[in-house]
Amino acid sequence: VDGSSVTNLNAAALSGTLAAVDGRAVTNLSASNLSDGTIPDARLPSNVPNVAPGAASRVLTSDGTNWTSSEAAGGGYASMQSFTSSGTWTKPAGIKTVLVKLVASGASGNHNNMGGGAGGYSEKTIDVTNIASVAVTVGAARTSGNQAGLSSSFGSHCSATGGFLGASSRGGKPGVGSGGDINLYGGGGQWNYGGSGDGGASYFGGPDHGSDTTREYDTGNNAYGAGGMGIENGYTQYGISKGGIVLVYEYK
């Protein structure tokens, strides 16, 4: 029987079964017209790799002939960890890459007009697919006079040296970054013949200012890695520096 013109077939009127129907030419099948039963699952070609259910991080791609299962591309920025004291960075689940930015601590000033140099800066993008944790070192603030800055580092991947003390009628030299994709010097400290010399500015900013006879007005406002102020010669005060910081930006 040629059923090409059949538009309404009542199953109750059938005493037997219909032969299998070739549905390859069906282009518009409304599910609302199905009152009972199910349509068999769709089938991918036999050369498609098997991907386990729930493997959300994998994708299938084809060149027109062959299929390949691979890890999905990175998911972008996910989180950040910051360190103002030494510790350990532990990789969160799913993180594949990190961008590390770090600065060492600045040197303190002294009572001979010489501001301390700022800590150096380093920045590096690191593939952490096979890394679970990294030791983090943060250069501490210098809270007494005539103390050089201390280094900061992210394992062996990148680091920066602390600022230097002023000497021989000049401000302290800055520290410098190393091992990173970007490595920068901090700012040098100032020497002021007639008064206090400012500490050097770091990558993140400069120190707070003070007066000829006192420390900075508010050292809490100093930028991370900035040097301490040099107090006018003849006084016993000094300017304390700001500690370093390590920032770890995490990407999937």
Secondary structure, 3 states (H helix, E strand, C coil): CCCCCCCCCCHHHCCCCCCCCCCCCCCCCCHHHCCCCCCCCCCCCCCCCCCCCCCCCEEEEECCCCEEEEECCCCCEEEEEEECCCEEEECCCCCCEEEEEEECCCCCCCCCCECCCCCCEEEEEEECCCCCEEEEECCCCCCCCCCCCCCEEECCCEEECCCCCCCCCCCCCCCEEECCCEEEECCCCCECCCCCECCCCECCECCCCECCCCCECCHHHCCCCCCCCECCCCCCCCCCCCCCEEEEEEEC
